[in-house]
Amino acid sequence: MPRLETSRLILRPPEYCDVAAIAEYLGDYDVAKNLASVRHPFDEADGRAFVTRAHERRALGEGFCFAILDAKNEAFMGCCRLTLADGRYKISYWLGKPFWNRGFATEAVKKLIAFAFRDLKADQVWASWFADNRASGRVLEKLGFSVVEPYWRQSAARGRPVACIRTTLTREAFGRKKARAVKPAQRVEAA
């Protein structure tokens, strides 16, 4: 599995050395409540199971989970993943609370999307976010995702169904978004 890099981040498969950080960050209710399948409380045994499942899914070709690391010191920050379901890749992601509101999620997910389209030859990807998690919605909006439908989804940490928004992004729309982002810099160079 490849190691992906951005200017500030390294994305690599999660390892058992990450378990303590995974347990710490997913053990925070404010993080867990924004994820459908993470229960609360979440401990190191759950963290080991998380890493084991990531390795198993990768071996079966059903999922590609990446630990998100700070490129400066390789400190663990969170995870992002692609999961194959019904012939389409679903994107999910989370960061520990110390890394919120600094653009890391957008940067990691953008790299993950590029991997899906370039390496996995996906035509589209989809993602969902709980309607009360506006930060996650902003990440997807910035990357060009379009809303498909609202629905209700069970939250393991909250123990009840929560309003959710399903979104999708096509390869073509992602390409247009990237082209628009590059265009202003091209004008500056040409001047």
PLY file of the C-alpha trace (Angstrom):
ply
format ascii 1.0
element vertex 191
property float x
property float y
property float z
element edge 190
property int vertex1
property int vertex2
end_header
0.00 0.00 0.00
1.41 3.36 -0.93
2.48 6.08 1.42
0.81 9.35 0.42
2.23 12.77 1.24
1.08 16.37 1.18
2.99 19.48 2.20
2.01 18.99 5.87
0.89 15.36 6.15
1.95 11.76 5.67
-0.74 9.14 5.06
0.29 5.52 5.68
-1.48 2.36 6.86
-2.27 2.41 10.59
0.10 0.31 12.71
-0.09 -1.17 16.17
2.26 1.57 17.41
-0.69 3.95 16.76
-3.07 2.13 19.13
-2.53 4.38 22.16
-3.21 7.54 20.12
-6.19 5.94 18.34
-7.68 4.98 21.72
-7.02 8.45 23.15
-8.60 10.36 20.27
-11.52 8.01 19.57
-12.05 7.75 23.32
-13.02 11.44 23.28
-16.81 11.60 23.03
-16.61 14.78 20.94
-14.76 12.77 18.25
-16.69 9.48 18.61
-20.13 11.12 18.37
-19.33 12.27 14.83
-18.62 8.73 13.59
-21.35 6.18 12.92
-19.62 2.98 14.04
-17.33 4.12 16.88
-18.76 3.29 20.27
-18.15 5.20 23.45
-16.23 4.50 25.57
-13.44 3.39 23.21
-10.27 1.85 24.69
-6.94 0.33 23.60
-8.50 -3.09 22.90
-10.86 -1.28 20.50
-7.83 0.51 19.01
-6.05 -2.81 18.36
-9.23 -4.18 16.74
-9.41 -1.02 14.59
-5.87 -1.61 13.27
-6.49 -5.33 12.73
-9.67 -4.60 10.72
-7.80 -2.01 8.64
-5.16 -4.61 7.73
-7.77 -7.28 6.97
-9.86 -4.99 4.74
-6.75 -3.87 2.84
-5.69 -7.50 2.29
-9.16 -8.29 0.88
-9.19 -5.15 -1.29
-12.28 -3.88 0.54
-10.77 -0.88 2.24
-7.80 1.43 2.29
-7.26 3.01 5.69
-4.53 5.59 6.20
-3.19 6.99 9.44
-2.80 10.76 9.18
0.57 11.90 10.52
2.18 15.31 10.94
4.95 15.45 8.30
7.24 17.39 10.67
7.39 14.85 13.49
5.25 11.91 12.26
2.89 12.34 15.22
-0.40 10.47 14.78
-3.34 12.83 14.19
-6.25 10.66 12.98
-7.33 8.44 10.08
-9.01 8.57 6.71
-10.19 5.65 4.61
-11.87 4.42 1.49
-14.27 1.51 1.93
-15.65 -0.37 -1.05
-19.42 -0.86 -0.79
-21.79 -1.74 -3.63
-19.08 -1.04 -6.20
-18.43 2.51 -4.93
-15.86 3.91 -2.54
-17.05 5.61 0.62
-14.76 8.15 2.24
-14.60 8.56 6.00
-12.19 10.48 8.19
-11.54 11.73 11.70
-8.94 13.76 13.55
-8.10 14.02 17.22
-9.48 17.20 18.76
-6.04 18.93 19.04
-5.92 18.96 15.21
-9.37 20.38 14.49
-9.94 23.65 12.58
-6.50 23.79 10.96
-7.29 22.45 7.48
-5.75 19.01 8.08
-8.96 17.08 7.30
-9.44 18.88 3.99
-5.79 18.28 3.05
-5.89 14.57 3.95
-9.23 13.89 2.28
-8.17 15.71 -0.88
-5.14 13.42 -1.14
-7.34 10.38 -0.44
-9.75 11.40 -3.21
-6.87 11.81 -5.66
-5.71 8.29 -4.71
-9.23 6.92 -5.34
-9.50 8.49 -8.77
-5.90 8.01 -9.93
-4.88 4.67 -8.42
-8.18 2.89 -7.84
-9.78 4.23 -11.04
-12.98 5.16 -9.20
-15.55 7.14 -11.19
-17.10 8.63 -8.06
-16.76 8.58 -4.29
-19.31 9.34 -1.63
-19.31 10.44 1.98
-21.81 11.17 4.73
-21.74 13.53 7.66
-23.97 13.97 10.66
-25.99 17.14 10.11
-24.88 18.62 13.46
-21.19 18.23 12.49
-20.94 21.31 10.29
-17.12 21.17 10.16
-17.26 17.84 8.35
-19.83 19.24 5.94
-17.52 22.19 5.19
-14.62 19.81 4.41
-16.73 17.98 1.83
-18.15 21.19 0.39
-14.66 22.67 -0.10
-13.65 19.53 -1.99
-16.61 19.77 -4.37
-19.00 17.14 -2.98
-22.68 17.56 -3.87
-25.55 16.73 -1.53
-27.51 13.66 -2.62
-30.00 13.20 0.20
-30.64 13.59 3.90
-31.32 10.41 5.89
-31.10 9.00 9.40
-28.15 6.86 10.50
-27.43 5.09 13.76
-24.62 6.55 15.88
-22.95 3.92 18.08
-21.51 6.55 20.47
-24.81 8.41 20.84
-26.88 5.22 20.91
-29.59 6.61 18.65
-30.31 7.57 15.02
-28.95 10.96 13.96
-29.82 13.13 10.94
-27.20 12.58 8.26
-26.35 14.07 4.85
-25.13 11.83 1.99
-22.87 13.49 -0.60
-21.08 12.41 -3.75
-18.16 13.57 -5.87
-17.45 12.49 -9.44
-14.02 12.30 -11.01
-15.08 15.06 -13.42
-16.25 17.41 -10.65
-13.03 16.82 -8.68
-11.00 17.62 -11.81
-12.95 20.87 -12.31
-12.43 21.85 -8.67
-8.68 21.24 -8.98
-8.54 23.22 -12.24
-10.31 26.20 -10.62
-7.91 26.08 -7.69
-4.88 26.22 -10.01
-6.19 28.86 -12.41
-5.37 31.99 -10.34
-1.76 30.86 -9.85
-1.40 30.30 -13.61
-2.53 33.88 -14.28
0.07 35.23 -11.88
2.85 33.25 -13.54
1.80 34.43 -17.01
1.78 38.12 -16.03
0 1
1 2
2 3
3 4
4 5
5 6
6 7
7 8
8 9
9 10
10 11
11 12
12 13
13 14
14 15
15 16
16 17
17 18
18 19
19 20
20 21
21 22
22 23
23 24
24 25
25 26
26 27
27 28
28 29
29 30
30 31
31 32
32 33
33 34
34 35
35 36
36 37
37 38
38 39
39 40
40 41
41 42
42 43
43 44
44 45
45 46
46 47
47 48
48 49
49 50
50 51
51 52
52 53
53 54
54 55
55 56
56 57
57 58
58 59
59 60
60 61
61 62
62 63
63 64
64 65
65 66
66 67
67 68
68 69
69 70
70 71
71 72
72 73
73 74
74 75
75 76
76 77
77 78
78 79
79 80
80 81
81 82
82 83
83 84
84 85
85 86
86 87
87 88
88 89
89 90
90 91
91 92
92 93
93 94
94 95
95 96
96 97
97 98
98 99
99 100
100 101
101 102
102 103
103 104
104 105
105 106
106 107
107 108
108 109
109 110
110 111
111 112
112 113
113 114
114 115
115 116
116 117
117 118
118 119
119 120
120 121
121 122
122 123
123 124
124 125
125 126
126 127
127 128
128 129
129 130
130 131
131 132
132 133
133 134
134 135
135 136
136 137
137 138
138 139
139 140
140 141
141 142
142 143
143 144
144 145
145 146
146 147
147 148
148 149
149 150
150 151
151 152
152 153
153 154
154 155
155 156
156 157
157 158
158 159
159 160
160 161
161 162
162 163
163 164
164 165
165 166
166 167
167 168
168 169
169 170
170 171
171 172
172 173
173 174
174 175
175 176
176 177
177 178
178 179
179 180
180 181
181 182
182 183
183 184
184 185
185 186
186 187
187 188
188 189
189 190
